[in-house]
Amino acid sequence: MWLTSSSLATFGEWAAPPVPASLQKSLDATKVEYVNLGASGLKVSVPILGGMSLGSSEWMDWVLDEEESCEILKGAYDCGINTWDTANMYSNGVSEVVIGKAIKKFNIPREKLVLMTKCAMHVGEETSMFAPMHAQQLAQSKDYVNQGGLSRKTIFKAVDDALDRLGTTYIDLFQIHRFDPTTPVEETMKALHDLVQAGKILYIGASSMWATQFAQMQFAAEKNGWTKFVSMQNFYNLIYREEEREMNRFCRDTGVGLVHWSPLFGGALARPVEAKKTSVRSQAGGLMSPDLTEVDENIIRRVEELAQKKGWSMSHVALAWVRSKGGVPITGFNSVKRIDEAGELRGKTLSEDEVKYLEEPYVSKNIVGHY
C-alpha cells in the first residue's frame, strides 16, 4: 500500500521527522516544478530545455558552441531543469554530442535526467549543412538515401547513433520529428515498439503533423498491441494557436502530453513591439522569428501590459499562458541568467479573465510548422 498523508497520520509523531539535510539542500536548489507527461508516469520539468541552440555555430550562427553549451546545461541541471530536448539534425548531431559531453564533464547521474531526442530529417555529414533546405537532393544522394524519413532502417540507425553521441544506454523519450508519407505507419510504429521492447528507448513521442496523421499512427499501434505515443511536440503560443483546432484537443482527450516548441514565438513575446531584435537568432527571421502582423503586435502589447500590471517579465506571462492550456513549454537559453529567470516561473498562474484578455485579438493563420 502506498503511504499517504492520511495513512502516515496513524504513525503520530513519527509521521513528520526532520527533513534530512541532503534532501533539504536538494529542495532548496530546485527552482522549477515537475508534471506528468500526459497520462504517462514520466515526470518532466517545467520548462523543458531546448537543445536546438546548443551544438555548433558552424550550423547556425546563433547556436552556442561546446563550452558555452555545457555551461548552459550545467546551470539548467543545477536549478532543476532536468528534461532536455534535442534532435539528431540539430547541428547535425553535435547537439547530442555536446549533451553527452556535459553529462560526463559534470558527472551528472544519468537517472536524474530525462533525455529527449528525435529523428526523421537527414543529418548532414558536414556540420555546416542545414539539411531541411536540401531534403529533395539528400533523398536522391547515394550517401544519404535511407538516412532520412521513418523507415525501420532509418529509425534503428538514428537510435543507435543517438545513444552513441549522448553516451547513454537508453533514451527516455524518442520522438519522430515529422510524419513520413513515404513509409507505412505500421512499419514506423513496429520499429519504435521493437526499440522499446529492446530497452533502447523508454517512451515514444511525435512532433508537428496533421492530427489525422497522428491519429492513424496511434490507431495502428493500438490495433496491433504496440507502444503508443505519450507526447506531441508542436508549434503553439499566443501568436500561433492553430493547433487548438484538432491536435491539442485530440491529445487532451486521449491522454497524450502536449509539449510546445517556440512558446515565445521566436522571442517576440518576450520583448515590447518597439524593441529592436537584439539576438542573432531573432534577426535571422524565418520561422524561428517571423515577421509580425498588426494583430500579432496587439497581442504582444497585451502581454506587455499584463506583465507590467503583475510585475512579471513578458516571457513569464506568455509561458504562464501556455501552462494554463495544459502544455509544457520548451525553452532555449543563451545564458545562465536566462535559466535563473526561468526558475521564477514556478507558481505563476493567470486568471480566467487574464487568459481571455490575452487571447481576444487572435485571428486564425495559415498552417506552419509541418507539411
Secondary structure, DSSP 8 states (H G I E B T S, - for coil): ----HHHHGGGGGGGS----HHHHHHHHH--SEEEE-TTSS-EEEESEEE-TTBS-TTT-TTSB-HHHHHHHHHHHHHHT--EEE--TTGGGGHHHHHHHHHHHHTT--GGG-EEEEEESS---SSTT--GGGGHHHHHH-TTTTTSSSS-HHHHHHHHHHHHHHHT-S-EEEEEESS--TTS-HHHHHHHHHHHHHTTSEEEEEEES--HHHHHHHHHHHHHHT-----EEEEE-SSS--GGGTTHHHHHHHHT-EEEEE-TTTTTGGGS-TTS---SHHHHH-GGGS----HHHHHHHHHHHHHHHHHT--HHHHHHHHHHHTT-EEEE--SSHHHHHHHHTTTT----HHHHHHHHTT-------S--
